[in-house]
Amino acid sequence: MGSRQPAKAELSAEEILADLKGFFATATTGDTPGPDEDYFALGLVNSLLALELVAHVERRFGIEVGLADLDLDNFRTLNRVTEFVRRKRSAGVS
């Protein structure tokens, strides 16, 4: 799970979502939120885990999360992170 995806490999939303669920299952000892649940509002994510999530997304999907990308709306739910990753990968930003 910790391996980096090649930048050119196409990933489906389902593959990205499955990876993110795995990250949360490990990071929150099994308390994985639903795809549209706001894990910040649920209290599952603190600032340290948020940084770990950003680092995981960069490393796992071969993208760079820039300062402008650190909008909470990009990282509020699993589905939003999935769409963010797909946008960044399709734009070829690494």
ABEGO torsion letter per residue (X at the ends): XABBBBAABBBBAAAAAAAAAAAAAAAAGGBBBBAABBAAAAGABBAAAAAAAAAAAAAAAGBBBBAAAABAAAAABAAAAAAAAAAAAAAGBX
